Amino acid sequence: MDKKEQQSIDFLRSIYQDKPLNLGFSGGKDSVVILDLAERAGIVYDAIYANTTVDPPGTINFIKKNYPQVQIMHPKKSFFKLIEHFKV
C-alpha cells in the first residue's frame, strides 16, 4: 500500500469516535477516493449526496448504480424554484 494511502486511512481511524462519520459525496473522483479510503479504514460512515438539482445529468444514476451505500437527499424545491421564490 502506498504511504499516502496508509496515512489517510490512519487519519480516518484517528478521528472516528463511536458514531458514523458523515462523508459528503458528489460522485466525483475525490468523493470516490474518500469513500474507498473510509471502507478500507473499516470505520462506520454515512455517505451523503445532496442533490442540488443543477448537477450534470446522469450523476444520480451513476451514484445509484455504482455506490448504492450513498444516501441521496433531495430538496423540497429545485434550485430554479428557489430563485423564483427569492427574487426581489
Secondary structure, DSSP 8 states (H G I E B T S, - for coil): --HHHHHHHHHHHHH--SS-EEEE--SSHHHHHHHHHHHHHT--EEEEEE--S-S-TTHHHHHHHH-TTSEEE--SS-HHHHHHHH--
